[in-house]
C-alpha cells in the first residue's frame, strides 16, 4: 500500500467512525472541501497529508480524553 492509499484508507475509517461527509472532513482537516478529490488524483502535497494525519490524531486524542 502506498502513502496515498494509506491516508485514504485512514480517512475512510475516520469518516465511518464519525459519520461525517468527505467535504466536511476536508474543510475541518485542511480548510479544503476538495481534499479527498485531490488526494485521489495525487495532487495533494506531502504537507497536506501530514496536516490531515495530525488532524485525525488530534481528534482521536480528544475523544480518548472524554
C-alpha distances in whole Angstrom, upper triangle without the diagonal:
4,7,8,6,6,10,11,10,12,15,15,16,18,20,20,22,24,25,25,24,21,24,26,22,22,26,26,23,23,26,25,25,23,20,17,19,18,14,14,16,14,18,17,18,16,19,19,15,17,20,18,16,20,21,19,20,24,24,23,25,28,28,28,31,33
4,6,5,6,9,10,11,12,14,15,17,18,20,21,23,24,25,25,24,21,23,25,21,20,24,24,21,21,24,22,23,21,18,16,17,16,12,12,14,11,15,14,15,13,16,16,13,15,18,16,15,18,20,19,20,23,24,23,25,28,28,28,31,33
4,5,5,6,8,10,10,12,14,15,16,18,20,21,22,24,23,22,19,21,22,19,18,21,21,18,18,21,19,20,18,15,14,15,14,10,11,13,10,13,11,12,10,13,12,9,11,14,12,11,15,17,16,17,20,21,20,22,25,25,26,29,31
4,5,5,6,9,10,11,12,14,15,16,18,20,21,22,20,19,16,18,20,17,15,19,19,16,16,19,17,18,15,12,10,12,10,7,7,9,7,10,9,11,10,13,11,9,11,14,12,12,15,16,15,17,20,21,21,23,25,25,26,29,31
4,6,5,6,9,10,10,12,14,15,16,18,20,20,20,19,16,18,20,17,16,20,20,18,18,21,19,19,17,14,11,13,13,9,8,11,10,13,13,14,13,16,15,11,14,16,14,13,17,18,16,18,21,21,20,23,25,25,26,29,30
4,5,5,6,9,10,11,12,14,16,17,18,20,19,19,16,19,20,17,16,20,20,16,17,21,19,20,18,15,13,15,14,11,11,14,13,15,14,15,13,15,14,10,12,14,12,11,14,15,13,15,18,18,17,20,22,22,23,26,27
4,5,5,6,9,10,10,12,14,15,16,18,17,16,13,16,17,13,13,16,16,13,14,17,16,16,15,12,10,13,12,8,10,13,12,14,11,12,11,13,11,7,9,11,8,8,11,12,10,12,15,15,15,18,20,20,21,24,25
4,5,5,6,9,10,10,12,14,15,16,15,14,11,14,15,12,12,16,16,13,14,17,15,15,13,10,8,10,11,7,8,11,11,13,12,14,13,15,13,10,13,13,10,10,14,14,12,15,17,17,17,20,21,21,23,25,26
4,5,5,6,9,10,11,12,14,15,15,15,13,16,17,14,14,18,18,15,17,20,18,18,17,14,11,14,15,11,11,15,14,17,15,17,16,18,16,12,15,16,12,12,15,15,12,14,17,17,16,19,21,20,21,24,25
4,6,5,6,9,10,11,12,14,14,14,12,15,16,12,13,17,15,13,15,18,17,17,17,14,12,15,15,12,13,17,16,18,16,17,15,16,14,11,12,13,10,8,12,12,9,11,14,13,12,15,17,17,18,21,22
4,5,5,6,9,10,10,12,11,11,9,12,12,9,10,13,12,10,13,15,14,14,14,11,9,12,13,11,12,15,15,16,14,16,15,16,13,11,12,12,8,9,12,10,8,11,13,12,12,16,17,16,18,21,22
4,5,5,6,9,10,10,10,10,9,12,13,10,12,15,15,13,16,18,16,15,15,13,10,13,15,12,12,16,17,18,17,19,18,19,16,14,16,16,12,12,15,14,11,14,16,15,14,18,19,18,19,23,23
4,5,5,6,9,10,11,12,11,15,15,12,14,17,16,15,17,20,19,18,18,16,13,17,18,15,16,19,20,21,19,21,20,21,18,16,17,17,13,12,15,14,10,13,15,13,12,16,17,15,17,20,20
4,5,5,6,8,9,10,10,13,12,9,12,14,13,12,15,17,17,16,17,14,13,16,18,15,16,20,20,21,19,20,19,19,17,14,15,15,11,11,13,11,7,10,12,10,9,13,14,12,14,17,17
4,5,5,5,5,7,7,10,10,8,11,13,12,12,15,16,16,14,15,13,12,15,17,15,16,19,20,21,19,21,21,21,18,16,17,16,13,13,15,13,10,13,15,12,12,16,16,14,17,20,19
4,6,5,7,9,10,14,13,11,14,17,16,15,18,20,19,18,18,17,15,18,20,18,18,22,22,24,22,24,24,24,21,19,20,20,16,16,18,16,13,15,17,14,13,17,17,15,17,20,19
4,6,8,11,13,16,14,12,15,17,15,15,19,20,20,19,20,19,17,20,22,20,20,24,25,26,23,25,24,24,21,19,20,19,16,15,17,14,11,13,14,11,10,14,14,11,13,17,16
4,6,9,11,13,11,10,13,15,13,13,17,18,18,17,19,17,16,19,21,20,21,24,25,25,23,25,24,24,21,19,20,18,15,15,16,13,11,13,14,10,10,14,13,11,14,16,15
4,7,10,12,10,10,14,15,14,15,18,19,18,16,18,17,16,19,21,20,20,24,25,26,23,26,26,25,22,21,22,20,17,18,19,16,14,17,17,14,14,17,16,14,17,20,18
4,7,8,7,7,10,11,11,12,15,15,15,13,15,14,13,16,18,18,18,21,23,23,21,23,24,23,19,19,20,18,15,17,18,14,13,16,16,13,14,18,17,15,19,21,19
4,6,5,6,9,10,11,12,14,14,13,10,12,12,11,13,16,15,16,19,20,20,19,22,23,22,19,18,20,18,15,17,19,15,14,18,18,16,17,20,20,19,22,24,23
4,5,5,6,9,10,10,12,12,10,8,8,8,7,9,12,12,12,15,16,17,15,18,19,19,15,15,17,16,12,15,17,14,13,17,18,16,17,21,20,20,23,25,25
4,5,5,6,9,10,10,10,8,4,6,7,8,9,12,12,13,15,17,16,15,18,19,19,15,16,18,16,13,16,18,15,15,19,19,17,19,22,21,21,24,26,26
4,5,5,6,9,10,9,9,7,10,10,10,13,15,15,16,19,20,19,17,19,21,19,16,16,18,15,13,16,16,13,13,17,16,14,17,19,18,18,22,23,22
4,5,5,6,8,9,9,8,10,8,9,12,13,13,15,17,18,18,15,17,18,17,13,13,15,12,9,12,13,10,10,13,13,11,14,17,16,16,19,21,21
4,6,5,6,6,5,5,7,5,7,10,10,10,13,15,15,14,12,14,15,14,10,11,13,11,8,12,13,10,11,15,15,14,16,19,19,19,22,24,24
4,6,6,4,5,5,8,8,10,12,13,14,16,18,18,17,14,16,17,16,12,14,15,12,11,14,14,11,13,16,15,14,17,19,18,19,23,24,24
4,6,6,8,8,11,10,12,15,15,15,18,20,20,19,16,17,18,16,12,14,14,11,9,12,12,8,10,13,12,11,14,16,15,16,19,20,20
4,6,8,9,11,9,11,14,13,13,16,18,17,16,13,14,14,12,9,10,10,7,6,9,9,6,8,11,10,10,13,15,15,16,19,20,21
4,5,8,10,7,10,13,12,12,15,16,16,14,11,11,12,10,7,9,10,7,7,10,10,8,11,14,13,13,16,18,18,20,22,23,24
4,7,9,8,12,14,13,14,17,18,18,16,13,14,16,13,10,13,14,10,10,14,14,11,14,17,16,15,19,20,20,21,24,25,25
4,5,5,9,10,10,11,14,15,15,13,11,13,15,13,10,12,14,12,11,15,15,13,15,18,18,17,20,22,22,23,26,27,28
4,6,8,9,10,12,13,14,16,14,12,15,17,16,13,14,17,14,13,16,17,15,16,20,19,18,21,23,23,23,26,28,28
4,6,5,6,9,10,11,12,11,10,13,16,16,12,13,16,15,13,16,18,16,17,21,21,20,22,25,25,26,28,30,30
4,5,5,6,9,10,10,9,7,10,12,12,9,10,13,11,9,13,15,13,14,17,18,18,20,22,23,23,26,28,28
4,5,5,6,8,10,10,9,12,14,14,11,10,14,13,10,13,16,14,14,18,19,18,20,23,23,23,26,28,28
4,6,5,6,9,9,9,13,15,16,13,13,16,16,14,16,19,18,18,21,23,22,23,26,27,27,29,32,32
4,5,5,6,5,5,9,12,13,10,11,14,14,13,15,18,17,18,21,22,22,24,26,27,28,30,32,33
4,5,5,6,5,8,10,12,9,8,12,13,11,13,16,15,15,18,20,20,21,24,25,26,27,30,31
4,5,8,8,12,13,16,13,12,15,16,14,16,19,18,18,21,23,22,23,26,28,28,29,32,33
4,6,8,11,13,16,14,13,17,18,16,18,21,21,21,24,26,25,27,29,31,31,33,35,36
4,6,8,10,13,11,11,14,16,15,16,19,20,20,22,24,25,26,28,30,30,32,34,36
4,6,10,12,10,11,14,15,14,17,19,19,20,23,24,25,26,28,30,31,32,34,36
4,7,8,6,7,10,11,11,13,15,16,17,19,21,21,23,25,26,27,29,31,32
4,5,5,6,9,10,11,13,14,15,17,19,20,21,23,25,26,28,29,31,32
4,5,5,6,9,10,11,12,14,15,17,18,20,21,23,24,26,27,29,31
4,5,5,6,9,10,11,12,14,15,16,18,20,21,23,25,26,27,29
4,5,5,6,9,10,10,12,14,15,16,18,20,21,23,24,26,28
4,5,5,6,9,10,11,12,14,16,17,18,20,21,23,25,26
4,5,5,6,9,10,11,12,14,16,16,18,20,21,23,25
4,6,5,6,9,10,11,12,14,15,16,19,20,21,23
4,5,5,6,9,10,11,12,14,15,17,18,20,22
4,5,5,6,9,10,11,12,14,16,17,19,21
4,5,5,6,9,10,10,12,14,15,17,19
4,5,5,6,9,10,11,12,14,15,17
4,5,5,6,9,10,11,12,14,16
4,6,5,6,9,10,10,12,15
4,5,5,6,9,10,11,13
4,5,5,6,9,10,11
4,5,5,6,9,10
4,5,5,6,9
4,5,5,7
4,5,5
4,5
4
